[in-house]
Amino acid sequence: MACFLVQIIGVLCGSIGMILTWVITLMPQWRISIIAENNGHTINRLDGQWISRHDGLWRTCVNNGHISQGCNGYDSVISLTTDLKAGRVLMSFAVMLTLLGFLFSFVAMLMSQCREKSRNGKRCLLLTSGIFYILSVILIIIPVSWTMKNIIFYSCDSIVCRGAVRIELGEALFLAWPTVAFLLVGGIIMCWVCTCRHHEERGTYVPPRDQEMVCRERQTEEEL
């Protein structure tokens, strides 16, 4: 019973991580470029507006102050930086792994425990789900860390670089870390539940039906 409750927690953590993985993959706020005018250290322009550009894996958005934000897809892959190109590939694989991990964990939770074949299949599904979640964590950390490193390295201090474009970290990079936490917890729980189920099944002894019949026959012979 305890293993089943922990398994439900693992499925919930994995599902939350899967949804967040989809969100950060589609978000355009991976890298934010702010055009700093009017002496550079302020983002206010002479007309009281400012310009910011949000670069994501699949689209870029431009916000002109009070004007509504407009988003467009990239005209060419060449316009993408190396970290965002790698992010496209790795995050696409991460999305697929989280989806498969969630499906496997959900099917394992619904599988019947009556037959030994079903038990073995359930353990395999749980272990595979946990491995997929942990692999997706690695695939998410690589592009997120790479992009954050490049932004921090190439970012220009607004006080020193007057009139330049200031690059900042986007919301998707911050949202990636709780996503990693949920997926990691879900993966560890799935692997642990697999071993927990295995120990429970090995520790449970069910006497064979044939052995009971032999004992009954011996008792009747002694009575006679």
C-alpha positions, 0 to 999 in steps of 0.5 A, spaced: 500 500 500 505 504 501 509 503 495 502 504 491 501 511 494 508 513 493 507 511 486 501 516 485 506 521 488 511 519 482 506 519 477 504 526 479 511 529 479 512 526 472 506 529 469 507 536 472 514 535 469 512 533 463 507 539 462 512 544 464 517 541 459 512 542 454 511 550 456 519 551 457 520 548 450 514 553 447 516 559 451 519 565 447 522 567 453 529 564 453 533 570 452 531 577 452 534 583 449 533 590 451 535 596 447 537 601 452 537 608 449 537 615 453 544 614 456 544 607 456 543 605 463 535 606 463 531 602 458 526 608 457 526 612 451 525 619 449 518 617 447 517 614 454 517 607 450 522 601 450 524 595 446 525 588 448 526 582 444 524 575 446 528 569 443 526 562 444 527 556 440 522 556 435 520 564 435 522 571 436 517 576 439 518 584 439 515 588 444 515 596 443 512 598 449 505 600 449 504 596 442 502 589 443 507 584 442 508 581 436 511 574 435 514 570 428 517 564 427 525 564 425 526 565 417 532 561 417 536 556 422 542 560 421 539 566 425 539 562 431 545 561 435 548 555 437 545 554 444 538 555 441 540 550 435 542 545 440 536 547 445 531 545 439 534 538 438 535 536 446 528 539 448 525 535 443 528 529 445 526 531 452 519 532 450 518 525 447 522 522 453 517 525 458 511 523 454 513 516 454 515 516 461 508 518 463 505 513 459 509 508 461 508 510 469 500 511 468 499 504 464 504 501 470 499 504 475 493 501 472 496 494 470 493 488 474 497 484 479 494 478 479 499 474 474 506 474 475 507 476 467 503 482 469 507 483 475 514 483 471 511 487 466 509 492 471 516 492 474 519 493 467 514 499 465 516 503 472 523 502 471 523 504 464 519 510 466 524 512 471 530 512 466 526 516 461 525 521 466 532 522 469 534 522 461 530 528 460 533 531 466 540 531 463 537 533 456 534 539 459 540 541 463 544 541 457 541 547 453 539 551 459 546 551 462 549 553 456 544 558 454 545 561 461 552 561 461 552 565 454 548 570 456 552 571 463 558 571 459 556 576 453 551 580 457 554 588 458 553 592 464 548 597 463 552 602 466 558 601 462 555 599 455 551 605 454 547 605 448 548 598 447 543 592 447 543 589 454 541 581 454 538 578 460 535 571 462 528 569 460 523 566 464 523 559 461 530 559 464 528 560 471 522 555 470 527 550 467 529 548 474 523 546 478 521 542 471 528 538 472 526 538 480 519 535 478 522 530 473 528 528 477 523 526 483 518 522 479 524 518 476 527 516 482 520 514 485 519 510 479 525 506 480 524 506 487 517 503 486 520 498 482 525 495 487 519 496 492 515 492 488 520 486 487 522 485 494 514 485 496 513 480 491 519 476 493 517 476 501 510 474 500 509 466 500 503 463 497 503 455 499 501 451 492 495 448 492 497 441 490 501 441 497 494 443 501 491 437 497 497 432 499 496 434 506 489 433 506 490 426 503 495 424 509 490 427 514 485 422 512 489 416 511 492 417 519 484 417 521 483 411 518 
